[in-house]
Amino acid sequence: MPFVTHVNHVTKYGSIYCCLRNKVVPLNDYQISHYCSGCKMNQGVEQGDKVQCYWNDVRNISNPHIVYDPQTEFKRMQAR
């Protein structure tokens, strides 16, 4: 399984897909301080813009993997 950089862009509603929590979450201060800041996959947060994560991904995807739709990413992660 290759390690892949996942660039999760924030939607107009302020949400992203979070692999750690395996769900779509708001990218807010709570998410950043309680989850992102302690996550070993976290490679950087630009609040209001995007989150970069780095982890093993068994799917056949590009590297970096750019995510604009967190709901679609969530569904694809359930199928793996």
Secondary structure, 3 states (H helix, E strand, C coil): CCEEEEEEECCCCCEEEECCCCEEEECCHHHHHHCHHHCCCEEEEECCCEEEEEEECCCCCCCCEEECCHHHHHHHHHCC
